Amino acid sequence: MINTMECAVDAQSLISISLRKIHNSRTQRGGIKLHKNLLVSYVLRNARQVYMNEKYAEIYRMQQYEEVMTVCNEIQELNPLDLVEDCEEQTGDCCGSANESASLCGALLPVSHQAPAVQHLQPSSACSVPLALQSEEVCKAPEPSFYRSCCAEAYPVSNCDFSPVNNMHCNKTTVLDLDTHVVTTVENGYLHQDCCASLQQCCQGAQSPAKKRKLDFGYYVSEIEEVPDFTPCKRAKFEDSSYASTEPLDTSNISNLISIFGSGFTGLVSRQADLEQALNGQFCSKQALASLGAWTRAIVAF
Amino acid sequence: MGEDGESPKINHSFLRDYVTEADVISTVEFNQTGDLLATGDKGGRVVIFQRETEPKGESEELGESGEYNVYSTFQSHEPDFDYLKSLEIEEKINKIRWLPQQNAAHFLLSTNDKTIKLWKVSERDKRPEGYNLKDEEGRIKDISTVTSLRVPVLKPTDLMVEVRPRRIFANGHTYHVNSISVNSDGETYLSADDLRINMWHLDITDRSFNIVDIKPANMEDLTEVITAAEFHPHHCHLFVYSSSKGTLRLCDMRESALCDKHSKIFEEPEDPGNRSFFSEIISSVSDVKFSHSGRYLLTRDYLTVKVWDLNMEKGPVETYQVHEYLRSKLCSLYENDCIFDKFECVWNSTDSVIMTGAYNSFFRMFDRETGRGVTLEAWRESSKPRAVLRTRRVYTGGRRRRGDVGVDSLDFTKKILHMAWHPAENIIAIAATNNLYIFQDRVNAENQ
């Protein structure tokens, strides 16, 4: 029987309920049911999006821009290695295909400026443009990589999300990356995927979800010290359908479970390969909604 | 009309019979003539019912049809253990499908999560008597007592139903098998698990042909799974499979060996106004069935049944709300896992009526011509044998009638997931937990 009183439909409780279900499924008879766990992970993703949205809205209201920029600068100095790694990849992708990139961006730009039902096309151009970026600018500048991770963290802030393409005016938004504690300001939405509609701004933004994901993964591995190679093991298990639940499960493993879902089922978040293929707006807007990163911190926090 | 009482207000749960988990029926299927009805349960058993044939003259005049009585029972699957993966394999029968009858024996396929078995069901009503070397009990005779020879003869005996496993199709699936479907060619069948569909030949057990594989290279990229699959009733090269994202894919095996690329994809764009945390769950298709004509598809997702025209991919031609009043309860249903229930759906013999199950022992029938739906109940206390089923209603507002059930009074443990419709007549078999109900449309019986 359903209680007359509705269960709490807030994101936090849904997240904890979902995690509990996933946890319990490992000991169920007959092995892990792939279908059910996939559906639970969708609920998890949706709840996470809402939670992050609320969180960012809250932070936006509370944070002061100046304080945060100092923090940002400090952190930039601490992670030179990550920059190098990303720059190398960017170079590979972008530098080599400079001509194509330009034409691709150029081709998409006019499309993005069509009115009005182009709300779908707007994010599509934003999504595909980053892949075709001119690289050198991006690689050399230290800030963009952090903007990238920060911006990709950013849940599409409402003021940028549904604004018509021709209206480039998005308000200034301060975004906190919960994973790296880097805060950045999104000015006029240009650093944000959804609002990116012009090549120039996108180049500055240097959005690349797959790269961002890599960045986050690096953070996971370095920061979850108890089981450094846990995630690779888990990935192997995911590929094998068996999911043998041999290890004892306790609360510390819940955080491991969470880290898996940070890197696992990222197919729920669209992949870079898919981005290249699917230039339709609906897909990209979904991707933008889903492109959240480090929620390990958020989950463990409560 | 049956008694007019309201639903009992007293909770009789402590008086209810304790239901063993193993007795819960997990699949129901008529054979092609409708004379046999097979049920599978969670304990791995199959029970076959046979329709009693009335003397011809009587049944046509009075419109009486035979009842279904137990014909045979056998243990199809046993609990198994995968030592390599340290996994228990449930013996629950997921699906039963009958083969078209070719001789006196009947054949059916039954499957659990991993292994499909072909069973031969045959009758024996004669036995040989008069062996020379064995006595009546089968003991070897002492040769010295044999003084003359005789030819053994077949003598009639009590009817005996023998069920023997003829083929075992094992090791074909890594994931859980959810569907099997016999091809119209009579030689092959498909089996579908979460990520793959295999095609088997009924005579070959050591090999199967993989025709669909949606497993991504990296399991982290997984976004959808296969939920059901079925061959076209007439075209042996066509089959359809449904996904957890609510899409249907029609595949033509003539196009390529591996049918990863669909011929047609049927999907309905999501209504953004209805978006919720659970949108993905309630759009997952739990069952897909071709119409008898082969022209339409019937799908069931959590809140609706939909009819699709094979010629139109952009959306269903008909949508019926099964229990829309549950939309506001999705959170609670998620908590108690009811939102993951997989309801089946069926066509009637003429494709004019569709039926599916719901909660509180209710099931729904929709008349496609009028678009109207009716709710019926499969519950022994309210339906005596030969009594007419009365329609039920769930109260969702407006004028409350006597007998209406409030949404919060629905018993979500009583779910009708599995059902079957006789291929030619208006006889339906409804599985309600551990009980099987067989209902018949007496009014129209003579019109069949």
Contacts between the chains, C-beta under 8 A, distances in Angstrom:
chain1	res1	chain2	res2	distance
A	1	B	408	7.2
A	1	B	409	7.6
A	1	B	410	7.5
A	1	B	411	6.7
A	1	B	412	6.7
A	2	B	329	5.5
A	2	B	332	4.5
A	2	B	333	7.3
A	2	B	336	7.7
A	2	B	407	7.8
A	2	B	408	6.0
A	2	B	410	7.5
A	2	B	412	6.8
A	3	B	332	6.6
A	4	B	408	5.4
A	6	B	328	7.9
A	6	B	329	7.7
A	6	B	331	6.3
A	6	B	332	6.7
A	7	B	331	4.8
A	7	B	332	5.2
A	7	B	335	5.5
A	8	B	331	7.9
A	9	B	277	7.4
A	9	B	331	4.9
A	14	B	277	6.0
A	14	B	331	7.6
A	14	B	334	7.8
A	17	B	334	7.2
A	17	B	335	6.0
A	21	B	337	7.8
A	29	B	88	5.3
A	29	B	90	6.2
A	30	B	87	7.6
A	30	B	88	6.0
A	30	B	89	6.8
A	30	B	90	4.0
A	30	B	92	7.8
A	30	B	113	6.2
A	30	B	176	7.6
A	31	B	85	7.6
A	31	B	87	4.4
A	31	B	88	7.1
A	31	B	89	7.6
A	31	B	113	7.8
A	31	B	176	7.6
A	33	B	176	6.7
A	34	B	175	5.9
A	34	B	176	7.2
A	34	B	194	4.6
A	34	B	195	7.5
A	34	B	222	7.9
A	34	B	225	5.8
A	35	B	176	8.0
A	35	B	194	5.8
A	35	B	225	4.9
A	35	B	227	6.7
A	35	B	244	5.9
A	35	B	284	7.6
A	36	B	340	5.4
A	38	B	222	6.5
A	38	B	223	7.9
A	38	B	224	7.5
A	38	B	225	6.0
A	38	B	244	6.3
A	39	B	244	6.7
A	39	B	280	6.3
A	39	B	281	4.7
A	39	B	284	6.4
A	39	B	340	6.8
A	42	B	280	3.9
A	42	B	281	6.8
A	43	B	277	5.5
A	43	B	278	6.3
A	43	B	280	7.5
A	43	B	281	6.7
A	43	B	334	6.8
A	46	B	276	7.9
A	46	B	277	4.6
A	46	B	278	7.9
A	46	B	279	7.6
A	46	B	280	7.6
A	47	B	277	5.9
A	50	B	277	7.6
A	235	B	219	7.3
A	235	B	220	6.8
A	238	B	219	4.1
A	238	B	220	6.7
A	239	B	218	7.7
A	239	B	219	4.7
A	240	B	85	7.3
A	241	B	174	4.9
A	241	B	175	5.2
A	242	B	82	7.2
A	242	B	84	7.8
A	242	B	85	3.2
A	242	B	86	7.3
A	242	B	87	5.4
A	243	B	87	7.9
A	244	B	85	5.4
A	244	B	86	4.4
A	244	B	87	6.5
A	246	B	86	6.3
A	263	B	220	6.7
A	264	B	219	7.8
A	264	B	220	4.9
A	265	B	220	5.9
A	265	B	222	6.6
A	266	B	220	5.2
A	266	B	221	7.2
A	267	B	216	6.5
A	267	B	218	7.7
A	267	B	220	5.8
A	267	B	221	3.4
A	267	B	222	5.2
A	267	B	223	4.8
A	268	B	223	6.4
A	271	B	221	6.0
